[in-house]
Amino acid sequence: AKFLPMIKIPLIAFLILPVFLFATKKTAHEEVVAWTFRTSAPVVASPALSDGMIYIGSLDSTFYAINVKTGKEKWHFKSADLISSTAVISNGLCYFESGNILYAVNRKGKLKWKHVLCPGELTNKLDPWDFQHSSPVVHEGVVYIGTEQGILLGVDAKSGKQVLRCQTLSEHAIRSTPVISDGLVMYGDWDGVFYASHTESGSLAWKYDTKKDGTFSWVNAIHGCPRVHDGQVYFAGRSCRLYSLDVRTGKKNWHYSSPTDQWLLGGPEVNGGTVFLGSSDQHLFHAFDSENGELLWTTKMDGRTWGKACVEGDRLYIGSNSFYVLQKSNGELIKEISFPKVHEDRYYGEYVDRIANFHSSPLVYKNMAILGSDDGNVYAINLDD
């Protein structure tokens, strides 16, 4: 009886320890994948969902329609070149870019029209870290998309005829996806300048040059899709800064600078007064106060975060080398799902590139998170647990 209290403590610790280990260990993807759809090249685009179908392009130059419940292909459409942009679905048509051409394909996989965005030679990758092209956005019957020659185009969604043309000052590529608000179409270019043009005329309303806040030896390219929230537009990129500008005037509300000069990647997601955004070599995922840019929390990832977060309820879903489920309020890790490495480390001078398995942004449908992978698959991850 004298020794019983001494025995209880290690027994309790012994019983608790396995529970703790189980809650924090990494889960292999084989345990939680609901379905897998195989393409023949990396998938860096993000999925689009409409009427029970997933629409997504691959670097195998093919655009796929996949049943969201079963992962079975319904049809595919062969394009002229790699597909690095995310499709948008509107009025029964799927719009996506491939090889400097904007395609409109109907729900049966038949070409409705195509529009050459700009003449001349195409460069699919401007450098080793240039993965995603500008993606189309549909607003009031017009498809807006950025081009490699620094031109923002508006194309009639029904006919494919050009109705708007906005030329950047530097004529550098527009890889960011445009966003429309208050009669303005806003987009950033490879030179680090953020533009707002009038949707009626294409004339410049205002611009903000991120280089005036300091420059680096690399280009200041703006990545991802900007987000508009409560009269502010948020964007980031290789300037190592996250910006909040007034939509009407372009005046800076605030900016956050990475303390270690890391690219801020994936494009911001704004939800409930919080801005969520990933980073490059620092392998951190951030949450900021949308009002003042205050850093609220960071969570360590196992690689770069090239995609945009998906927020559903109190959870946040994002891909890096692994797939993560985080608590929205504090970044606490709920689940980390591991996937096999795509290739060995690649070296670019002093930099090591362990290219993340996921450049795609997740889409949550009921109990599944769906996204594309560098290994050529589209995965539906079961979120039931």
Phi and psi in degrees as a GROMACS rama.xvg file:
@    title "Ramachandran Plot"
@    xaxis  label "Phi"
@    yaxis  label "Psi"
@TYPE xy
-64.5966  -30.0956  LYS-2
-89.6323  -8.29712  PHE-3
-59.1456  -47.5525  LEU-4
-59.7833  -34.1458  PRO-5
-68.7281  -29.7729  MET-6
-80.3355  -31.3551  ILE-7
-61.8361  -42.1369  LYS-8
-63.0532  -53.6092  ILE-9
-64.1754  -29.7908  PRO-10
-65.826  -43.2411  LEU-11
-63.2342  -45.1959  ILE-12
-60.8016  -39.516  ALA-13
-65.3385  -36.3835  PHE-14
-74.2737  -35.5489  LEU-15
-75.2707  -36.4668  ILE-16
-56.1756  -47.0952  LEU-17
-62.035  -33.6325  PRO-18
-64.552  -42.8872  VAL-19
-62.9507  -44.4993  PHE-20
-64.3045  -39.4842  LEU-21
-65.356  -37.0489  PHE-22
-72.1701  -24.2013  ALA-23
-110.354  -9.99043  THR-24
-73.1837  155.608  LYS-25
-77.8953  138.556  LYS-26
-97.4796  133.554  THR-27
-74.0783  144.125  ALA-28
-65.1182  -25.3224  HIS-29
-59.589  -26.1073  GLU-30
-78.2979  -21.5804  GLU-31
-127.336  -2.23757  VAL-32
-78.2946  123.142  VAL-33
-77.4055  -43.1451  ALA-34
-155.393  159.096  TRP-35
-130.568  132.935  THR-36
-116.063  124.654  PHE-37
-95.9159  128.335  ARG-38
-111.95  179.196  THR-39
-103.419  15.9086  SER-40
-159.851  166.943  ALA-41
-55.447  148.514  PRO-42
-113.902  105.302  VAL-43
-103.716  -14.3817  VAL-44
-72.7639  164.465  ALA-45
-105.026  153.768  SER-46
-74.7339  148.265  PRO-47
-118.193  140.71  ALA-48
-118.108  133.548  LEU-49
-157.768  127.672  SER-50
50.8059  46.6264  ASP-51
78.0614  9.56361  GLY-52
-123.338  140.666  MET-53
-96.7344  130.25  ILE-54
-116.594  126.72  TYR-55
-158.109  144.778  ILE-56
-104.554  160.402  GLY-57
-128.415  163.015  SER-58
-71.8262  1.57268  LEU-59
-85.7239  12.4963  ASP-60
67.0644  26.8652  SER-61
-125.749  138.593  THR-62
-106.621  127.729  PHE-63
-115.236  145.003  TYR-64
-112.925  121.214  ALA-65
-126.664  133.854  ILE-66
-65.8586  123.708  ASN-67
-67.7879  -26.5389  VAL-68
-83.7137  -36.886  LYS-69
-108.132  -20.8203  THR-70
77.8818  13.6759  GLY-71
-90.9913  140.994  LYS-72
-71.8459  135.928  GLU-73
-96.475  -44.3418  LYS-74
-161.741  167.75  TRP-75
-141.129  156.697  HIS-76
-128.491  127.362  PHE-77
-88.9753  125.575  LYS-78
-104.189  -178.124  SER-79
-80.1059  -20.4027  ALA-80
-156.746  -171.041  ASP-81
-59.139  150.625  LEU-82
-113.943  107.723  ILE-83
-113.714  0.857099  SER-84
-111.272  156.996  SER-85
-88.5827  136.163  THR-86
-75.2701  157.238  ALA-87
-124.459  140.689  VAL-88
-110.98  125.763  ILE-89
-155.508  135.71  SER-90
51.8841  41.2071  ASN-91
78.5284  7.75552  GLY-92
-123.216  149.657  LEU-93
-106.95  123.012  CYS-94
-109.783  131.769  TYR-95
-156.89  160.659  PHE-96
-106.742  141.913  GLU-97
-155.705  126.299  SER-98
58.4946  39.8374  GLY-99
69.4638  18.8236  ASN-100
-123.493  133.485  ILE-101
-92.8613  122.526  LEU-102
-105.295  146.051  TYR-103
-123.798  114.236  ALA-104
-120.659  137.194  VAL-105
-80.8825  178.591  ASN-106
-70.8526  -2.78799  ARG-107
-105.1  4.25631  LYS-108
84.226  17.0146  GLY-109
-101.045  139.014  LYS-110
-68.178  125.987  LEU-111
-90.7561  -49.8827  LYS-112
-162.138  165.14  TRP-113
-141.059  148.916  LYS-114
-132.776  122.191  HIS-115
-72.003  120.645  VAL-116
-73.0033  -41.4131  LEU-117
-160.16  150.96  CYS-118
-78.6095  168.922  PRO-119
101.476  -179.468  GLY-120
-73.225  144.724  GLU-121
-102.408  138.031  LEU-122
-118.388  103.257  THR-123
-66.3988  -33.0431  ASN-124
-130.244  118.561  LYS-125
-78.5456  -23.9978  LEU-126
-158.946  175.589  ASP-127
-61.1354  -18.5087  PRO-128
-106.701  13.5359  TRP-129
-93.696  96.0358  ASP-130
-102.296  -38.874  PHE-131
-119.46  138.6  GLN-132
-89.9515  167.624  HIS-133
-59.115  138.836  SER-134
-105.797  147.825  SER-135
-71.2035  149.151  PRO-136
-131.18  133.878  VAL-137
-105.073  129.509  VAL-138
-145.468  120.131  HIS-139
49.4617  48.4648  GLU-140
80.6919  8.24251  GLY-141
-123.026  136.094  VAL-142
-97.3053  120.226  VAL-143
-104.453  137.944  TYR-144
-158.092  145.762  ILE-145
-87.7712  155.41  GLY-146
-123.778  169.824  THR-147
-72.5729  -18.109  GLU-148
-97.5562  18.0261  GLN-149
74.9877  26.2263  GLY-150
-115.126  129.933  ILE-151
-96.1995  121.685  LEU-152
-110.145  148.088  LEU-153
-116.725  126.438  GLY-154
-123.503  134.122  VAL-155
-59.7695  127.155  ASP-156
-67.132  -26.5575  ALA-157
-87.2826  -41.9897  LYS-158
-102.946  -22.4115  SER-159
82.4501  9.35252  GLY-160
-84.5156  140.248  LYS-161
-69.5696  132.131  GLN-162
-124.109  -9.67542  VAL-163
-150.449  143.113  LEU-164
-144.176  121.647  ARG-165
-123.063  120.73  CYS-166
-101.252  128.677  GLN-167
-74.2581  161.982  THR-168
-71.6625  -38.5282  LEU-169
-86.695  -16.2512  SER-170
61.8732  22.6666  GLU-171
-82.5098  156.523  HIS-172
-57.0365  147.635  ALA-173
-106.282  106.044  ILE-174
-98.4497  -17.4392  ARG-175
-75.3316  156.412  SER-176
-90.7897  131.924  THR-177
-68.7627  158.532  PRO-178
-132.674  142.745  VAL-179
-116.855  132.711  ILE-180
-161.779  140.431  SER-181
54.2907  39.7382  ASP-182
75.1215  14.125  GLY-183
-122.905  142.389  LEU-184
-107.699  125.326  VAL-185
-118.82  142.332  MET-186
-164.182  155.72  TYR-187
-117.124  155.241  GLY-188
-114.625  178.02  ASP-189
-66.9675  -19.365  TRP-190
-88.6747  -1.49251  ASP-191
86.1557  19.6649  GLY-192
-104.868  132.901  VAL-193
-104.639  128.024  PHE-194
-115.382  150.139  TYR-195
-130.994  118.555  ALA-196
-118.715  149.114  SER-197
-71.1769  131.615  HIS-198
-70.4702  -23.0069  THR-199
-75.5141  -43.838  GLU-200
-114.674  -20.7333  SER-201
83.4928  -2.29018  GLY-202
-71.5029  152.665  SER-203
-73.5197  127.434  LEU-204
-89.3881  -47.3569  ALA-205
-165.977  166.708  TRP-206
-145.937  155.288  LYS-207
-132.558  121.857  TYR-208
-95.4394  111.766  ASP-209
-67.6819  -17.1677  THR-210
-68.5748  -19.3266  LYS-211
-71.4317  -13.0118  LYS-212
-94.9164  9.2552  ASP-213
118.717  150.264  GLY-214
-128.256  165.722  THR-215
-126.083  177.321  PHE-216
-71.3519  -17.8856  SER-217
-97.9884  171.368  TRP-218
-69.4811  154.195  VAL-219
-92.0413  27.7176  ASN-220
-46.9018  136.303  ALA-221
-93.6038  128.721  ILE-222
-111.152  164.375  HIS-223
70.1912  -166.095  GLY-224
-107.22  123.289  CYS-225
-60.8477  161.259  PRO-226
-128.326  139.673  ARG-227
-107.662  132.347  VAL-228
-150.869  122.893  HIS-229
53.3905  45.6806  ASP-230
81.743  2.91497  GLY-231
-117.679  147.829  GLN-232
-114.154  132.965  VAL-233
-114.929  135.701  TYR-234
-154.976  164.712  PHE-235
-156.541  -174.712  ALA-236
161.747  -142.545  GLY-237
-80.0407  -1.17861  ARG-238
-72.2212  -7.25991  SER-239
65.8146  25.3267  CYS-240
-135.876  145.858  ARG-241
-105.731  128.976  LEU-242
-113.154  148.798  TYR-243
-127.466  116.358  SER-244
-120.011  151.761  LEU-245
-70.6075  127.442  ASP-246
-61.1143  -39.5061  VAL-247
-76.0306  -36.0583  ARG-248
-113.789  -20.7207  THR-249
80.9739  4.31578  GLY-250
-71.0296  137.943  LYS-251
-72.8072  127.132  LYS-252
-84.4239  -49.4501  ASN-253
-164.39  164.076  TRP-254
-142.496  149.125  HIS-255
-109.09  131.523  TYR-256
-106.964  130.501  SER-257
-61.4802  125.798  SER-258
-65.9184  -19.1915  PRO-259
-114.906  20.0789  THR-260
54.9786  51.1729  ASP-261
-97.5822  139.128  GLN-262
-57.388  140.782  TRP-263
-106.92  111.117  LEU-264
-113.866  168.269  LEU-265
91.406  -20.0844  GLY-266
86.2463  136.885  GLY-267
-72.933  149.247  PRO-268
-120.41  130.007  GLU-269
-112.08  128.384  VAL-270
-153.22  124.882  ASN-271
58.258  38.1299  GLY-272
79.1876  11.476  GLY-273
-124.523  138.114  THR-274
-103.679  126.496  VAL-275
-110.17  135.75  PHE-276
-159.891  142.583  LEU-277
-96.8545  -175.419  GLY-278
-144.565  178.933  SER-279
-95.7083  -109.101  SER-280
-63.3415  -21.2496  ASP-281
-71.5814  -20.9853  GLN-282
58.648  39.3224  HIS-283
-115.792  143.345  LEU-284
-109.808  134.659  PHE-285
-116.185  157.382  HIS-286
-131.239  131.367  ALA-287
-124.303  152.184  PHE-288
-73.6651  123.587  ASP-289
-68.2077  -21.3131  SER-290
-76.3545  -41.4127  GLU-291
-130.792  -0.934324  ASN-292
79.8768  8.76256  GLY-293
-63.8721  133.141  GLU-294
-73.5468  120.225  LEU-295
-92.1169  -43.2674  LEU-296
-163.662  161.508  TRP-297
-132.953  151.063  THR-298
-130.322  133.6  THR-299
-75.2912  131.656  LYS-300
-108.349  173.723  MET-301
-99.1084  12.439  ASP-302
-175.932  -171.006  GLY-303
-71.5836  156.985  ARG-304
-114.938  91.1791  THR-305
-85.7032  -18.8718  TRP-306
-97.1552  175.382  GLY-307
-99.0978  143.697  LYS-308
-71.1154  151.168  ALA-309
-111.517  126.293  CYS-310
-110.579  123.74  VAL-311
-134.321  116.386  GLU-312
62.24  -128.641  GLY-313
-97.8639  14.7476  ASP-314
-121.009  155.777  ARG-315
-128.415  134.219  LEU-316
-119.64  131.997  TYR-317
-156.087  146.745  ILE-318
-107.019  144.25  GLY-319
-134.908  -125.565  SER-320
-72.2737  -32.3224  ASN-321
-109.642  175.454  SER-322
-105.685  133.388  PHE-323
-119.211  142.32  TYR-324
-117.35  120.484  VAL-325
-120.77  155.621  LEU-326
-75.8453  125.118  GLN-327
-62.1843  -36.8209  LYS-328
-72.7901  -31.5531  SER-329
-138.098  1.2519  ASN-330
77.4152  7.40474  GLY-331
-62.2454  136.612  GLU-332
-71.7806  123.142  LEU-333
-97.8794  -43.0413  ILE-334
-153.779  138.036  LYS-335
-125.72  121.849  GLU-336
-112.874  121.138  ILE-337
-92.1221  146.817  SER-338
-128.141  153.457  PHE-339
-63.0823  151.364  PRO-340
-63.9222  142.946  LYS-341
-78.975  -40.2457  VAL-342
-157.311  172.49  HIS-343
-71.3069  162.967  GLU-344
-57.146  142.003  ASP-345
-112.56  140.463  ARG-346
-112.669  129.032  TYR-347
-123.219  89.8874  TYR-348
63.7376  -123.955  GLY-349
-83.8168  -5.7304  GLU-350
-97.5377  141.231  TYR-351
-107.812  126.796  VAL-352
-110.551  111.725  ASP-353
-102.833  50.2895  ARG-354
-27.5939  121.119  ILE-355
-59.3867  147.058  ALA-356
-63.9235  -25.9376  ASN-357
-120.545  107.505  PHE-358
-96.21  -15.7469  HIS-359
-76.2562  148.824  SER-360
-92.9295  138.183  SER-361
-73.1592  150.107  PRO-362
-121.965  128.219  LEU-363
-100.093  124.653  VAL-364
-128.009  113.087  TYR-365
52.2768  -110.334  LYS-366
-104.174  19.6679  ASN-367
-129.993  144.729  MET-368
-106.819  125.428  ALA-369
-117.26  131.966  ILE-370
-162.564  159.864  LEU-371
-92.6027  160.979  GLY-372
-131.507  155.656  SER-373
-63.5315  -17.8004  ASP-374
-81.8486  4.89695  ASP-375
92.32  1.55549  GLY-376
-103.416  153.693  ASN-377
-105.444  125.943  VAL-378
-111.227  142.395  TYR-379
-113.095  111.553  ALA-380
-96.2663  126.236  ILE-381
-72.6601  125.18  ASN-382
-106.132  11.2698  LEU-383
-56.8055  -34.4967  ASP-384
